[in-house]
Amino acid sequence: MVDFCPECGSLLRKRTKDGTKYLVCKCGFEEELELDKKELEKKIQKKKEDLEKNLIIVNQEDKISVHPTVNRICPKCGHDKAEAWQEQTRSADEPSTSFFRCLKCKHTWREY
């Protein structure tokens, strides 16, 4: 686990003095480290619960698109909305290729 200094915000390092563990900072801040097993397990459980709350499961059919939607007619089904993106498929001095995917039937086509 990573802790930061409440005074300057720097990373706290673990040090041992006379058998006692401390978290110390280069600015001079010191804090005695008193984590027992129960407290550590509680922190780990809380982290797991927080991660599960933010977990999003995406099926192949529900694929989230980051491409913009444009008005293009699909050559397969005739639907008028598609997502679009461009890729450089040929040499750098040639124009890029535009790809489109129909939002209804998921047919993908390209225009040069």
FENGI-V144547 format. One record per residue. RES is the residue in one small letter. PSI is psi in degrees with one decimal (999 if undefined). Layout:
# FENGI-V144547
res=RES psi=PSI
res=RES psi=PSI
This chain:
# FENGI-V144547
res=m psi=144.3
res=v psi=130.2
res=d psi=150.0
res=f psi=151.4
res=c psi=130.0
res=p psi=-15.5
res=e psi=-47.0
res=c psi=-11.9
res=g psi=3.6
res=s psi=165.5
res=l psi=131.8
res=l psi=138.0
res=r psi=148.7
res=k psi=131.8
res=r psi=152.7
res=t psi=125.8
res=k psi=123.0
res=d psi=39.2
res=g psi=-4.4
res=t psi=135.0
res=k psi=137.6
res=y psi=155.2
res=l psi=122.4
res=v psi=154.2
res=c psi=157.9
res=k psi=-16.2
res=c psi=-8.7
res=g psi=-9.4
res=f psi=136.9
res=e psi=143.7
res=e psi=131.8
res=e psi=135.9
res=l psi=111.6
res=e psi=63.7
res=l psi=116.9
res=d psi=173.6
res=k psi=-40.4
res=k psi=-43.4
res=e psi=-40.5
res=l psi=-44.0
res=e psi=-36.0
res=k psi=-41.6
res=k psi=-41.5
res=i psi=-42.7
res=q psi=-41.6
res=k psi=-41.7
res=k psi=-42.9
res=k psi=-43.6
res=e psi=-40.8
res=d psi=-40.2
res=l psi=-40.5
res=e psi=-32.8
res=k psi=-36.3
res=n psi=2.6
res=l psi=129.4
res=i psi=123.1
res=i psi=124.1
res=v psi=120.4
res=n psi=163.3
res=q psi=-35.9
res=e psi=-29.2
res=d psi=24.2
res=k psi=128.3
res=i psi=131.4
res=s psi=140.0
res=v psi=2.6
res=h psi=149.4
res=p psi=154.2
res=t psi=133.4
res=v psi=163.7
res=n psi=100.9
res=r psi=141.2
res=i psi=126.3
res=c psi=128.6
res=p psi=-15.3
res=k psi=-48.8
res=c psi=-12.6
res=g psi=2.9
res=h psi=147.4
res=d psi=8.8
res=k psi=137.8
res=a psi=155.5
res=e psi=149.6
res=a psi=148.9
res=w psi=164.6
res=q psi=145.0
res=e psi=148.6
res=q psi=98.6
res=t psi=-15.4
res=r psi=-164.6
res=s psi=164.4
res=a psi=-25.2
res=d psi=-1.2
res=e psi=153.3
res=p psi=156.8
res=s psi=161.3
res=t psi=133.5
res=s psi=129.5
res=f psi=146.8
res=f psi=143.0
res=r psi=122.8
res=c psi=135.0
res=l psi=-17.8
res=k psi=-56.5
res=c psi=-4.5
res=k psi=16.4
res=h psi=135.6
res=t psi=133.9
res=w psi=169.2
res=r psi=157.5
res=e psi=132.9
res=y psi=999
